[in-house]
Amino acid sequence: MTETTGRDNFIYIGNKPFMNYVTSVVVQFTTKGASEVLVKARGKFISRAVDVAEVACKRFLKDQIRVKDININSEEFKNNEGKDVRVSTIDVVLEKLK
Amino acid sequence: MTETTGRDNFIYIGNKPFMNYVTSVVVQFTTKGASEVLVKARGKFISRAVDVAEVACKRFLKDQIRVKDININSEEFKNNEGKDVRVSTIDVVLEKLK
């Protein structure tokens, strides 16, 4: 499992337009010269995180980046009614090809 | 990347009630004695595949199975209007702990 805390260049996937996230990945690797970018999501946004990673790797930065590692996990917390809730998370680590 | 074709014990995640899929995973590992089970999904069901894997690993078969490997990919095809469409896929490989 890859340790992800303390990493600077991560992108947290949410409700914004899809291409915003793809653009963020591209900018991190190109303008900002990152060697790795972490795409993170929770719950229903997990599918979207996979889409962002795939579109970045297969279309916008084809042959320039690849999926290095994928980790899934769960977070448990109490909701407003004090009930235990579990939500799944995903971390997709993208890396620049040499 | 893990080769997944020809594998017998895979579970394809779709619209059925969530616990059906978790139960299928449990039955594969227990009653059917599988050493590996592959949880597959496409598009919006990817989040659900991660949930199924997490609930199976963390609750129902805690300390008995683990995530061995996760692969993401894309499938491209033409839709009814002849337009190119891309859909993401995920394969989560679960394995029995010794």
N, CA and C atoms of all chains as a GROMACS GRO file, in nm:
protein
  588
    1MET      N    1   0.084  -0.121   0.000
    1MET     CA    2   0.000   0.000   0.000
    1MET      C    3   0.088   0.126   0.000
    2THR      N    4   0.052   0.219  -0.082
    2THR     CA    5   0.130   0.342  -0.094
    2THR      C    6   0.086   0.443   0.012
    3GLU      N    7   0.183   0.500   0.078
    3GLU     CA    8   0.154   0.604   0.178
    3GLU      C    9   0.122   0.732   0.103
    4THR      N   10   0.008   0.792   0.134
    4THR     CA   11  -0.034   0.907   0.054
    4THR      C   12  -0.035   1.039   0.130
    5THR      N   13  -0.023   1.034   0.261
    5THR     CA   14  -0.026   1.159   0.337
    5THR      C   15   0.101   1.238   0.311
    6GLY      N   16   0.089   1.368   0.316
    6GLY     CA   17   0.206   1.453   0.298
    6GLY      C   18   0.240   1.474   0.152
    7ARG      N   19   0.167   1.414   0.062
    7ARG     CA   20   0.196   1.430  -0.080
    7ARG      C   21   0.133   1.562  -0.126
    8ASP      N   22   0.204   1.632  -0.207
    8ASP     CA   23   0.159   1.764  -0.247
    8ASP      C   24   0.058   1.759  -0.360
    9ASN      N   25   0.093   1.685  -0.464
    9ASN     CA   26   0.017   1.690  -0.587
    9ASN      C   27  -0.092   1.584  -0.592
   10PHE      N   28  -0.200   1.605  -0.514
   10PHE     CA   29  -0.313   1.515  -0.528
   10PHE      C   30  -0.436   1.591  -0.575
   11ILE      N   31  -0.524   1.519  -0.641
   11ILE     CA   32  -0.646   1.577  -0.695
   11ILE      C   33  -0.763   1.500  -0.637
   12TYR      N   34  -0.851   1.574  -0.569
   12TYR     CA   35  -0.963   1.511  -0.501
   12TYR      C   36  -1.087   1.526  -0.589
   13ILE      N   37  -1.144   1.413  -0.631
   13ILE     CA   38  -1.253   1.414  -0.730
   13ILE      C   39  -1.388   1.439  -0.662
   14GLY      N   40  -1.463   1.536  -0.715
   14GLY     CA   41  -1.596   1.568  -0.662
   14GLY      C   42  -1.693   1.604  -0.773
   15ASN      N   43  -1.773   1.706  -0.746
   15ASN     CA   44  -1.888   1.744  -0.830
   15ASN      C   45  -1.858   1.836  -0.948
   16LYS      N   46  -1.735   1.888  -0.956
   16LYS     CA   47  -1.705   1.985  -1.063
   16LYS      C   48  -1.711   1.919  -1.201
   17PRO      N   49  -1.715   1.999  -1.308
   17PRO     CA   50  -1.717   1.940  -1.443
   17PRO      C   51  -1.599   1.846  -1.463
   18PHE      N   52  -1.627   1.734  -1.530
   18PHE     CA   53  -1.529   1.627  -1.548
   18PHE      C   54  -1.394   1.676  -1.598
   19MET      N   55  -1.398   1.764  -1.702
   19MET     CA   56  -1.272   1.805  -1.765
   19MET      C   57  -1.185   1.889  -1.672
   20ASN      N   58  -1.244   1.954  -1.572
   20ASN     CA   59  -1.162   2.027  -1.474
   20ASN      C   60  -1.057   1.934  -1.413
   21TYR      N   61  -1.100   1.813  -1.379
   21TYR     CA   62  -1.010   1.720  -1.311
   21TYR      C   63  -0.903   1.666  -1.407
   22VAL      N   64  -0.946   1.638  -1.530
   22VAL     CA   65  -0.848   1.589  -1.628
   22VAL      C   66  -0.743   1.698  -1.653
   23THR      N   67  -0.790   1.822  -1.668
   23THR     CA   68  -0.698   1.934  -1.689
   23THR      C   69  -0.601   1.948  -1.572
   24SER      N   70  -0.652   1.932  -1.451
   24SER     CA   71  -0.564   1.941  -1.333
   24SER      C   72  -0.453   1.836  -1.339
   25VAL      N   73  -0.488   1.716  -1.378
   25VAL     CA   74  -0.387   1.609  -1.390
   25VAL      C   75  -0.282   1.649  -1.494
   26VAL      N   76  -0.330   1.696  -1.610
   26VAL     CA   77  -0.238   1.734  -1.719
   26VAL      C   78  -0.145   1.847  -1.674
   27VAL      N   79  -0.201   1.948  -1.607
   27VAL     CA   80  -0.122   2.063  -1.561
   27VAL      C   81  -0.016   2.018  -1.460
   28GLN      N   82  -0.054   1.930  -1.369
   28GLN     CA   83   0.042   1.881  -1.270
   28GLN      C   84   0.164   1.816  -1.338
   29PHE      N   85   0.137   1.734  -1.439
   29PHE     CA   86   0.247   1.663  -1.505
   29PHE      C   87   0.326   1.753  -1.600
   30THR      N   88   0.260   1.849  -1.664
   30THR     CA   89   0.328   1.930  -1.765
   30THR      C   90   0.382   2.059  -1.703
   31THR      N   91   0.295   2.157  -1.680
   31THR     CA   92   0.338   2.287  -1.627
   31THR      C   93   0.415   2.275  -1.496
   32LYS      N   94   0.363   2.190  -1.404
   32LYS     CA   95   0.424   2.182  -1.271
   32LYS      C   96   0.532   2.075  -1.260
   33GLY      N   97   0.551   1.997  -1.365
   33GLY     CA   98   0.661   1.900  -1.368
   33GLY      C   99   0.656   1.789  -1.265
   34ALA      N  100   0.535   1.753  -1.218
   34ALA     CA  101   0.524   1.646  -1.119
   34ALA      C  102   0.567   1.512  -1.179
   35SER      N  103   0.629   1.426  -1.097
   35SER     CA  104   0.663   1.292  -1.145
   35SER      C  105   0.553   1.193  -1.107
   36GLU      N  106   0.473   1.230  -1.006
   36GLU     CA  107   0.358   1.148  -0.966
   36GLU      C  108   0.240   1.238  -0.932
   37VAL      N  109   0.121   1.193  -0.967
   37VAL     CA  110  -0.002   1.262  -0.927
   37VAL      C  111  -0.097   1.160  -0.868
   38LEU      N  112  -0.159   1.196  -0.756
   38LEU     CA  113  -0.251   1.106  -0.689
   38LEU      C  114  -0.394   1.153  -0.713
   39VAL      N  115  -0.477   1.065  -0.768
   39VAL     CA  116  -0.618   1.095  -0.789
   39VAL      C  117  -0.698   1.023  -0.681
   40LYS      N  118  -0.767   1.099  -0.597
   40LYS     CA  119  -0.837   1.042  -0.481
   40LYS      C  120  -0.988   1.062  -0.492
   41ALA      N  121  -1.067   0.970  -0.442
   41ALA     CA  122  -1.212   0.987  -0.438
   41ALA      C  123  -1.273   0.900  -0.330
   42ARG      N  124  -1.395   0.937  -0.291
   42ARG     CA  125  -1.473   0.858  -0.194
   42ARG      C  126  -1.610   0.828  -0.252
   43GLY      N  127  -1.670   0.716  -0.206
   43GLY     CA  128  -1.809   0.684  -0.240
   43GLY      C  129  -1.838   0.684  -0.389
   44LYS      N  130  -1.947   0.752  -0.427
   44LYS     CA  131  -1.993   0.746  -0.566
   44LYS      C  132  -1.895   0.812  -0.663
   45PHE      N  133  -1.801   0.891  -0.613
   45PHE     CA  134  -1.705   0.957  -0.701
   45PHE      C  135  -1.589   0.865  -0.744
   46ILE      N  136  -1.587   0.744  -0.689
   46ILE     CA  137  -1.481   0.649  -0.725
   46ILE      C  138  -1.482   0.618  -0.874
   47SER      N  139  -1.602   0.598  -0.932
   47SER     CA  140  -1.612   0.570  -1.076
   47SER      C  141  -1.552   0.684  -1.157
   48ARG      N  142  -1.579   0.806  -1.110
   48ARG     CA  143  -1.530   0.925  -1.178
   48ARG      C  144  -1.377   0.936  -1.169
   49ALA      N  145  -1.321   0.899  -1.057
   49ALA     CA  146  -1.175   0.901  -1.041
   49ALA      C  147  -1.110   0.807  -1.142
   50VAL      N  148  -1.172   0.690  -1.161
   50VAL     CA  149  -1.120   0.593  -1.259
   50VAL      C  150  -1.131   0.652  -1.400
   51ASP      N  151  -1.244   0.719  -1.430
   51ASP     CA  152  -1.260   0.784  -1.560
   51ASP      C  153  -1.152   0.891  -1.583
   52VAL      N  154  -1.127   0.973  -1.482
   52VAL     CA  155  -1.026   1.079  -1.494
   52VAL      C  156  -0.889   1.017  -1.523
   53ALA      N  157  -0.854   0.914  -1.447
   53ALA     CA  158  -0.724   0.848  -1.466
   53ALA      C  159  -0.714   0.787  -1.606
   54GLU      N  160  -0.821   0.722  -1.650
   54GLU     CA  161  -0.819   0.657  -1.782
   54GLU      C  162  -0.809   0.759  -1.896
   55VAL      N  163  -0.886   0.866  -1.888
   55VAL     CA  164  -0.884   0.968  -1.994
   55VAL      C  165  -0.747   1.038  -1.998
   56ALA      N  166  -0.690   1.064  -1.881
   56ALA     CA  167  -0.558   1.127  -1.877
   56ALA      C  168  -0.453   1.034  -1.939
   57CYS      N  169  -0.456   0.907  -1.901
   57CYS     CA  170  -0.355   0.810  -1.948
   57CYS      C  171  -0.373   0.771  -2.094
   58LYS      N  172  -0.497   0.753  -2.137
   58LYS     CA  173  -0.521   0.696  -2.270
   58LYS      C  174  -0.537   0.802  -2.377
   59ARG      N  175  -0.573   0.924  -2.339
   59ARG     CA  176  -0.596   1.026  -2.441
   59ARG      C  177  -0.501   1.145  -2.427
   60PHE      N  178  -0.511   1.219  -2.317
   60PHE     CA  179  -0.438   1.347  -2.309
   60PHE      C  180  -0.288   1.331  -2.290
   61LEU      N  181  -0.248   1.232  -2.210
   61LEU     CA  182  -0.104   1.212  -2.187
   61LEU      C  183  -0.064   1.070  -2.226
   62LYS      N  184  -0.121   1.026  -2.338
   62LYS     CA  185  -0.095   0.890  -2.388
   62LYS      C  186   0.056   0.870  -2.406
   63ASP      N  187   0.107   0.756  -2.361
   63ASP     CA  188   0.249   0.720  -2.369
   63ASP      C  189   0.340   0.812  -2.287
   64GLN      N  190   0.279   0.897  -2.203
   64GLN     CA  191   0.361   0.985  -2.119
   64GLN      C  192   0.344   0.953  -1.971
   65ILE      N  193   0.226   0.903  -1.934
   65ILE     CA  194   0.203   0.864  -1.794
   65ILE      C  195   0.140   0.725  -1.791
   66ARG      N  196   0.143   0.662  -1.672
   66ARG     CA  197   0.075   0.533  -1.656
   66ARG      C  198   0.024   0.521  -1.512
   67VAL      N  199  -0.065   0.425  -1.492
   67VAL     CA  200  -0.113   0.395  -1.357
   67VAL      C  201  -0.005   0.316  -1.286
   68LYS      N  202   0.048   0.372  -1.177
   68LYS     CA  203   0.154   0.304  -1.102
   68LYS      C  204   0.095   0.211  -0.998
   69ASP      N  205  -0.012   0.258  -0.933
   69ASP     CA  206  -0.066   0.183  -0.820
   69ASP      C  207  -0.210   0.226  -0.794
   70ILE      N  208  -0.291   0.132  -0.747
   70ILE     CA  209  -0.429   0.163  -0.708
   70ILE      C  210  -0.454   0.101  -0.572
   71ASN      N  211  -0.504   0.182  -0.480
   71ASN     CA  212  -0.539   0.130  -0.348
   71ASN      C  213  -0.684   0.162  -0.316
   72ILE      N  214  -0.754   0.065  -0.256
   72ILE     CA  215  -0.888   0.094  -0.207
   72ILE      C  216  -0.890   0.076  -0.056
   73ASN      N  217  -0.980   0.149   0.009
   73ASN     CA  218  -0.988   0.143   0.154
   73ASN      C  219  -1.129   0.184   0.198
   74SER      N  220  -1.152   0.186   0.329
   74SER     CA  221  -1.280   0.230   0.383
   74SER      C  222  -1.256   0.332   0.492
   75GLU      N  223  -1.348   0.429   0.503
   75GLU     CA  224  -1.347   0.520   0.618
   75GLU      C  225  -1.476   0.497   0.694
   76GLU      N  226  -1.464   0.491   0.826
   76GLU     CA  227  -1.585   0.474   0.907
   76GLU      C  228  -1.604   0.599   0.992
   77PHE      N  229  -1.727   0.644   1.000
   77PHE     CA  230  -1.757   0.761   1.084
   77PHE      C  231  -1.902   0.753   1.127
   78LYS      N  232  -1.939   0.839   1.225
   78LYS     CA  233  -2.078   0.845   1.268
   78LYS      C  234  -2.149   0.956   1.191
   79ASN      N  235  -2.268   0.927   1.140
   79ASN     CA  236  -2.343   1.032   1.069
   79ASN      C  237  -2.418   1.119   1.171
   80ASN      N  238  -2.499   1.214   1.121
   80ASN     CA  239  -2.569   1.309   1.208
   80ASN      C  240  -2.658   1.241   1.313
   81GLU      N  241  -2.707   1.122   1.278
   81GLU     CA  242  -2.794   1.050   1.371
   81GLU      C  243  -2.715   0.957   1.463
   82GLY      N  244  -2.581   0.967   1.459
   82GLY     CA  245  -2.498   0.885   1.547
   82GLY      C  246  -2.482   0.742   1.501
   83LYS      N  247  -2.524   0.717   1.376
   83LYS     CA  248  -2.516   0.581   1.322
   83LYS      C  249  -2.380   0.561   1.253
   84ASP      N  250  -2.322   0.441   1.266
   84ASP     CA  251  -2.194   0.412   1.201
   84ASP      C  252  -2.214   0.398   1.051
   85VAL      N  253  -2.133   0.472   0.976
   85VAL     CA  254  -2.141   0.469   0.830
   85VAL      C  255  -2.003   0.434   0.776
   86ARG      N  256  -2.001   0.351   0.670
   86ARG     CA  257  -1.875   0.315   0.606
   86ARG      C  258  -1.876   0.370   0.465
   87VAL      N  259  -1.767   0.431   0.424
   87VAL     CA  260  -1.758   0.477   0.285
   87VAL      C  261  -1.626   0.427   0.226
   88SER      N  262  -1.634   0.380   0.102
   88SER     CA  263  -1.513   0.331   0.036
   88SER      C  264  -1.434   0.447  -0.023
   89THR      N  265  -1.302   0.428  -0.034
   89THR     CA  266  -1.216   0.529  -0.095
   89THR      C  267  -1.125   0.463  -0.198
   90ILE      N  268  -1.077   0.544  -0.291
   90ILE     CA  269  -0.978   0.493  -0.386
   90ILE      C  270  -0.866   0.596  -0.401
   91ASP      N  271  -0.745   0.548  -0.415
   91ASP     CA  272  -0.629   0.631  -0.451
   91ASP      C  273  -0.569   0.571  -0.578
   92VAL      N  274  -0.566   0.650  -0.684
   92VAL     CA  275  -0.501   0.606  -0.808
   92VAL      C  276  -0.373   0.687  -0.823
   93VAL      N  277  -0.260   0.620  -0.820
   93VAL     CA  278  -0.130   0.688  -0.834
   93VAL      C  279  -0.088   0.683  -0.981
   94LEU      N  280  -0.075   0.801  -1.042
   94LEU     CA  281  -0.028   0.810  -1.180
   94LEU      C  282   0.118   0.852  -1.179
   95GLU      N  283   0.197   0.796  -1.268
   95GLU     CA  284   0.339   0.837  -1.272
   95GLU      C  285   0.382   0.866  -1.415
   96LYS      N  286   0.476   0.961  -1.423
   96LYS     CA  287   0.533   1.000  -1.552
   96LYS      C  288   0.624   0.888  -1.601
   97LEU      N  289   0.613   0.854  -1.729
   97LEU     CA  290   0.705   0.757  -1.787
   97LEU      C  291   0.837   0.828  -1.818
   98LYS      N  292   0.945   0.753  -1.800
   98LYS     CA  293   1.078   0.812  -1.824
   98LYS      C  294   1.097   0.844  -1.972
   99MET      N  295  -0.018  -0.630  -1.503
   99MET     CA  296  -0.163  -0.645  -1.520
   99MET      C  297  -0.200  -0.794  -1.515
  100THR      N  298  -0.305  -0.824  -1.444
  100THR     CA  299  -0.347  -0.962  -1.429
  100THR      C  300  -0.436  -1.003  -1.546
  101GLU      N  301  -0.406  -1.117  -1.602
  101GLU     CA  302  -0.491  -1.170  -1.710
  101GLU      C  303  -0.618  -1.227  -1.647
  102THR      N  304  -0.733  -1.182  -1.697
  102THR     CA  305  -0.856  -1.223  -1.630
  102THR      C  306  -0.945  -1.314  -1.715
  103THR      N  307  -0.915  -1.326  -1.843
  103THR     CA  308  -1.000  -1.411  -1.925
  103THR      C  309  -0.982  -1.557  -1.886
  104GLY      N  310  -1.086  -1.635  -1.904
  104GLY     CA  311  -1.077  -1.777  -1.874
  104GLY      C  312  -1.091  -1.807  -1.726
  105ARG      N  313  -1.106  -1.706  -1.643
  105ARG     CA  314  -1.120  -1.729  -1.501
  105ARG      C  315  -1.266  -1.766  -1.473
  106ASP      N  316  -1.286  -1.861  -1.388
  106ASP     CA  317  -1.420  -1.912  -1.365
  106ASP      C  318  -1.498  -1.826  -1.267
  107ASN      N  319  -1.435  -1.799  -1.153
  107ASN     CA  320  -1.506  -1.737  -1.043
  107ASN      C  321  -1.497  -1.586  -1.046
  108PHE      N  322  -1.572  -1.524  -1.138
  108PHE     CA  323  -1.579  -1.379  -1.134
  108PHE      C  324  -1.722  -1.334  -1.111
  109ILE      N  325  -1.735  -1.216  -1.051
  109ILE     CA  326  -1.865  -1.160  -1.018
  109ILE      C  327  -1.876  -1.025  -1.086
  110TYR      N  328  -1.978  -1.012  -1.170
  110TYR     CA  329  -1.994  -0.890  -1.249
  110TYR      C  330  -2.098  -0.802  -1.180
  111ILE      N  331  -2.056  -0.682  -1.139
  111ILE     CA  332  -2.141  -0.595  -1.057
  111ILE      C  333  -2.238  -0.514  -1.144
  112GLY      N  334  -2.366  -0.518  -1.107
  112GLY     CA  335  -2.468  -0.443  -1.180
  112GLY      C  336  -2.573  -0.388  -1.086
  113ASN      N  337  -2.699  -0.395  -1.130
  113ASN     CA  338  -2.813  -0.330  -1.066
  113ASN      C  339  -2.879  -0.406  -0.951
  114LYS      N  340  -2.839  -0.531  -0.930
  114LYS     CA  341  -2.907  -0.610  -0.826
  114LYS      C  342  -2.880  -0.554  -0.687
  115PRO      N  343  -2.957  -0.599  -0.586
  115PRO     CA  344  -2.933  -0.549  -0.449
  115PRO      C  345  -2.788  -0.574  -0.406
  116PHE      N  346  -2.732  -0.476  -0.338
  116PHE     CA  347  -2.592  -0.478  -0.300
  116PHE      C  348  -2.548  -0.608  -0.233
  117MET      N  349  -2.630  -0.656  -0.138
  117MET     CA  350  -2.588  -0.774  -0.061
  117MET      C  351  -2.583  -0.901  -0.145
  118ASN      N  352  -2.654  -0.905  -0.256
  118ASN     CA  353  -2.642  -1.020  -0.348
  118ASN      C  354  -2.497  -1.042  -0.388
  119TYR      N  355  -2.430  -0.932  -0.420
  119TYR     CA  356  -2.292  -0.942  -0.469
  119TYR      C  357  -2.196  -0.981  -0.356
  120VAL      N  358  -2.219  -0.922  -0.238
  120VAL     CA  359  -2.133  -0.957  -0.125
  120VAL      C  360  -2.150  -1.106  -0.092
  121THR      N  361  -2.275  -1.151  -0.092
  121THR     CA  362  -2.303  -1.293  -0.066
  121THR      C  363  -2.234  -1.382  -0.168
  122SER      N  364  -2.238  -1.341  -0.295
  122SER     CA  365  -2.172  -1.420  -0.400
  122SER      C  366  -2.023  -1.435  -0.372
  123VAL      N  367  -1.960  -1.326  -0.330
  123VAL     CA  368  -1.817  -1.332  -0.297
  123VAL      C  369  -1.794  -1.430  -0.183
  124VAL      N  370  -1.874  -1.418  -0.078
  124VAL     CA  371  -1.858  -1.504   0.039
  124VAL      C  372  -1.876  -1.652   0.001
  125VAL      N  373  -1.980  -1.680  -0.078
  125VAL     CA  374  -2.009  -1.818  -0.120
  125VAL      C  375  -1.893  -1.875  -0.204
  126GLN      N  376  -1.839  -1.794  -0.294
  126GLN     CA  377  -1.726  -1.840  -0.376
  126GLN      C  378  -1.609  -1.884  -0.287
  127PHE      N  379  -1.579  -1.804  -0.185
  127PHE     CA  380  -1.462  -1.836  -0.101
  127PHE      C  381  -1.491  -1.949  -0.002
  128THR      N  382  -1.615  -1.957   0.046
  128THR     CA  383  -1.645  -2.055   0.150
  128THR      C  384  -1.698  -2.184   0.088
  129THR      N  385  -1.825  -2.186   0.048
  129THR     CA  386  -1.887  -2.308  -0.007
  129THR      C  387  -1.810  -2.365  -0.125
  130LYS      N  388  -1.768  -2.276  -0.217
  130LYS     CA  389  -1.706  -2.324  -0.340
  130LYS      C  390  -1.554  -2.337  -0.331
  131GLY      N  391  -1.497  -2.293  -0.219
  131GLY     CA  392  -1.354  -2.312  -0.195
  131GLY      C  393  -1.260  -2.241  -0.291
  132ALA      N  394  -1.304  -2.130  -0.350
  132ALA     CA  395  -1.218  -2.056  -0.443
  132ALA      C  396  -1.098  -1.996  -0.369
  133SER      N  397  -0.983  -1.992  -0.436
  133SER     CA  398  -0.866  -1.926  -0.376
  133SER      C  399  -0.859  -1.780  -0.421
  134GLU      N  400  -0.923  -1.750  -0.535
  134GLU     CA  401  -0.931  -1.613  -0.585
  134GLU      C  402  -1.069  -1.586  -0.640
  135VAL      N  403  -1.118  -1.465  -0.621
  135VAL     CA  404  -1.244  -1.422  -0.682
  135VAL      C  405  -1.221  -1.285  -0.745
  136LEU      N  406  -1.272  -1.270  -0.867
  136LEU     CA  407  -1.255  -1.146  -0.941
  136LEU      C  408  -1.386  -1.069  -0.940
  137VAL      N  409  -1.382  -0.944  -0.890
  137VAL     CA  410  -1.500  -0.857  -0.891
  137VAL      C  411  -1.482  -0.756  -1.004
  138LYS      N  412  -1.572  -0.761  -1.101
  138LYS     CA  413  -1.560  -0.678  -1.222
  138LYS      C  414  -1.674  -0.578  -1.232
  139ALA      N  415  -1.647  -0.459  -1.288
  139ALA     CA  416  -1.754  -0.362  -1.313
  139ALA      C  417  -1.714  -0.266  -1.423
  140ARG      N  418  -1.815  -0.201  -1.480
  140ARG     CA  419  -1.792  -0.097  -1.582
  140ARG      C  420  -1.868   0.028  -1.541
  141GLY      N  421  -1.815   0.144  -1.587
  141GLY     CA  422  -1.886   0.272  -1.571
  141GLY      C  423  -1.924   0.304  -1.429
  142LYS      N  424  -2.051   0.343  -1.409
  142LYS     CA  425  -2.095   0.390  -1.277
  142LYS      C  426  -2.094   0.279  -1.172
  143PHE      N  427  -2.087   0.153  -1.214
  143PHE     CA  428  -2.087   0.043  -1.117
  143PHE      C  429  -1.949   0.018  -1.055
  144ILE      N  430  -1.849   0.094  -1.102
  144ILE     CA  431  -1.714   0.079  -1.046
  144ILE      C  432  -1.713   0.109  -0.895
  145SER      N  433  -1.783   0.216  -0.854
  145SER     CA  434  -1.789   0.252  -0.712
  145SER      C  435  -1.846   0.136  -0.631
  146ARG      N  436  -1.948   0.072  -0.688
  146ARG     CA  437  -2.015  -0.038  -0.623
  146ARG      C  438  -1.924  -0.161  -0.610
  147ALA      N  439  -1.843  -0.184  -0.712
  147ALA     CA  440  -1.749  -0.296  -0.708
  147ALA      C  441  -1.650  -0.277  -0.593
  148VAL      N  442  -1.605  -0.152  -0.574
  148VAL     CA  443  -1.512  -0.122  -0.463
  148VAL      C  444  -1.583  -0.143  -0.330
  149ASP      N  445  -1.709  -0.100  -0.320
  149ASP     CA  446  -1.787  -0.123  -0.197
  149ASP      C  447  -1.801  -0.273  -0.168
  150VAL      N  448  -1.833  -0.352  -0.268
  150VAL     CA  449  -1.849  -0.497  -0.249
  150VAL      C  450  -1.718  -0.557  -0.198
  151ALA      N  451  -1.607  -0.520  -0.261
  151ALA     CA  452  -1.476  -0.573  -0.221
  151ALA      C  453  -1.443  -0.532  -0.077
  152GLU      N  454  -1.470  -0.406  -0.044
  152GLU     CA  455  -1.438  -0.356   0.091
  152GLU      C  456  -1.523  -0.424   0.198
  153VAL      N  457  -1.653  -0.437   0.172
  153VAL     CA  458  -1.742  -0.499   0.271
  153VAL      C  459  -1.707  -0.648   0.289
  154ALA      N  460  -1.673  -0.714   0.179
  154ALA     CA  461  -1.634  -0.855   0.190
  154ALA      C  462  -1.504  -0.869   0.271
  155CYS      N  463  -1.405  -0.785   0.241
  155CYS     CA  464  -1.274  -0.794   0.308
  155CYS      C  465  -1.276  -0.746   0.453
  156LYS      N  466  -1.350  -0.640   0.480
  156LYS     CA  467  -1.341  -0.576   0.611
  156LYS      C  468  -1.445  -0.627   0.709
  157ARG      N  469  -1.555  -0.682   0.657
  157ARG     CA  470  -1.660  -0.725   0.747
  157ARG      C  471  -1.686  -0.876   0.740
  158PHE      N  472  -1.733  -0.924   0.626
  158PHE     CA  473  -1.781  -1.063   0.620
  158PHE      C  474  -1.669  -1.167   0.622
  159LEU      N  475  -1.558  -1.137   0.555
  159LEU     CA  476  -1.446  -1.234   0.554
  159LEU      C  477  -1.319  -1.168   0.607
  160LYS      N  478  -1.338  -1.088   0.712
  160LYS     CA  479  -1.227  -1.016   0.775
  160LYS      C  480  -1.116  -1.115   0.815
  161ASP      N  481  -0.991  -1.079   0.783
  161ASP     CA  482  -0.874  -1.162   0.813
  161ASP      C  483  -0.873  -1.296   0.738
  162GLN      N  484  -0.964  -1.314   0.643
  162GLN     CA  485  -0.966  -1.438   0.565
  162GLN      C  486  -0.933  -1.413   0.418
  163ILE      N  487  -0.966  -1.294   0.369
  163ILE     CA  488  -0.932  -1.259   0.231
  163ILE      C  489  -0.869  -1.120   0.227
  164ARG      N  490  -0.804  -1.088   0.115
  164ARG     CA  491  -0.748  -0.954   0.097
  164ARG      C  492  -0.752  -0.916  -0.051
  165VAL      N  493  -0.735  -0.786  -0.078
  165VAL     CA  494  -0.725  -0.739  -0.216
  165VAL      C  495  -0.585  -0.774  -0.266
  166LYS      N  496  -0.578  -0.856  -0.370
  166LYS     CA  497  -0.448  -0.897  -0.425
  166LYS      C  498  -0.403  -0.798  -0.531
  167ASP      N  499  -0.498  -0.752  -0.612
  167ASP     CA  500  -0.461  -0.669  -0.727
  167ASP      C  501  -0.584  -0.590  -0.774
  168ILE      N  502  -0.558  -0.471  -0.827
  168ILE     CA  503  -0.666  -0.391  -0.886
  168ILE      C  504  -0.617  -0.340  -1.021
  169ASN      N  505  -0.697  -0.360  -1.124
  169ASN     CA  506  -0.663  -0.308  -1.256
  169ASN      C  507  -0.777  -0.224  -1.309
  170ILE      N  508  -0.742  -0.111  -1.373
  170ILE     CA  509  -0.844  -0.033  -1.442
  170ILE      C  510  -0.810  -0.029  -1.590
  171ASN      N  511  -0.914  -0.014  -1.671
  171ASN     CA  512  -0.895  -0.013  -1.815
  171ASN      C  513  -1.011   0.063  -1.880
  172SER      N  514  -1.009   0.072  -2.013
  172SER     CA  515  -1.118   0.137  -2.087
  172SER      C  516  -1.164   0.043  -2.197
  173GLU      N  517  -1.294   0.048  -2.226
  173GLU     CA  518  -1.346  -0.020  -2.345
  173GLU      C  519  -1.402   0.087  -2.438
  174GLU      N  520  -1.370   0.075  -2.565
  174GLU     CA  521  -1.424   0.171  -2.662
  174GLU      C  522  -1.519   0.098  -2.756
  175PHE      N  523  -1.631   0.160  -2.785
  175PHE     CA  524  -1.726   0.100  -2.879
  175PHE      C  525  -1.810   0.211  -2.942
  176LYS      N  526  -1.882   0.178  -3.045
  176LYS     CA  527  -1.972   0.274  -3.108
  176LYS      C  528  -2.112   0.259  -3.047
  177ASN      N  529  -2.174   0.371  -3.012
  177ASN     CA  530  -2.310   0.363  -2.960
  177ASN      C  531  -2.411   0.356  -3.074
  178ASN      N  532  -2.541   0.356  -3.041
  178ASN     CA  533  -2.647   0.340  -3.142
  178ASN      C  534  -2.639   0.445  -3.253
  179GLU      N  535  -2.588   0.563  -3.219
  179GLU     CA  536  -2.577   0.671  -3.318
  179GLU      C  537  -2.444   0.666  -3.394
  180GLY      N  538  -2.366   0.561  -3.372
  180GLY     CA  539  -2.239   0.546  -3.443
  180GLY      C  540  -2.127   0.633  -3.387
  181LYS      N  541  -2.151   0.687  -3.267
  181LYS     CA  542  -2.052   0.774  -3.203
  181LYS      C  543  -1.957   0.689  -3.117
  182ASP      N  544  -1.828   0.725  -3.116
  182ASP     CA  545  -1.732   0.652  -3.032
  182ASP      C  546  -1.756   0.684  -2.885
  183VAL      N  547  -1.768   0.580  -2.805
  183VAL     CA  548  -1.791   0.596  -2.662
  183VAL      C  549  -1.683   0.520  -2.588
  184ARG      N  550  -1.637   0.578  -2.476
  184ARG     CA  551  -1.536   0.513  -2.394
  184ARG      C  552  -1.597   0.485  -2.258
  185VAL      N  553  -1.578   0.366  -2.206
  185VAL     CA  554  -1.626   0.337  -2.070
  185VAL      C  555  -1.511   0.275  -1.991
  186SER      N  556  -1.497   0.320  -1.866
  186SER     CA  557  -1.391   0.265  -1.781
  186SER      C  558  -1.435   0.132  -1.720
  187THR      N  559  -1.338   0.048  -1.690
  187THR     CA  560  -1.366  -0.080  -1.625
  187THR      C  561  -1.272  -0.099  -1.506
  188ILE      N  562  -1.314  -0.182  -1.413
  188ILE     CA  563  -1.225  -0.218  -1.301
  188ILE      C  564  -1.232  -0.368  -1.278
  189ASP      N  565  -1.119  -0.425  -1.244
  189ASP     CA  566  -1.111  -0.564  -1.198
  189ASP      C  567  -1.046  -0.563  -1.061
  190VAL      N  568  -1.117  -0.610  -0.961
  190VAL     CA  569  -1.058  -0.622  -0.827
  190VAL      C  570  -1.039  -0.771  -0.799
  191VAL      N  571  -0.914  -0.811  -0.781
  191VAL     CA  572  -0.883  -0.952  -0.754
  191VAL      C  573  -0.873  -0.971  -0.602
  192LEU      N  574  -0.960  -1.056  -0.548
  192LEU     CA  575  -0.957  -1.088  -0.406
  192LEU      C  576  -0.894  -1.225  -0.389
  193GLU      N  577  -0.813  -1.243  -0.286
  193GLU     CA  578  -0.753  -1.375  -0.264
  193GLU      C  579  -0.767  -1.419  -0.120
  194LYS      N  580  -0.778  -1.549  -0.103
  194LYS     CA  581  -0.787  -1.610   0.028
  194LYS      C  582  -0.652  -1.602   0.096
  195LEU      N  583  -0.650  -1.564   0.224
  195LEU     CA  584  -0.526  -1.565   0.299
  195LEU      C  585  -0.498  -1.707   0.344
  196LYS      N  586  -0.370  -1.742   0.346
  196LYS     CA  587  -0.330  -1.879   0.385
  196LYS      C  588  -0.361  -1.904   0.532
   0.00000   0.00000   0.00000
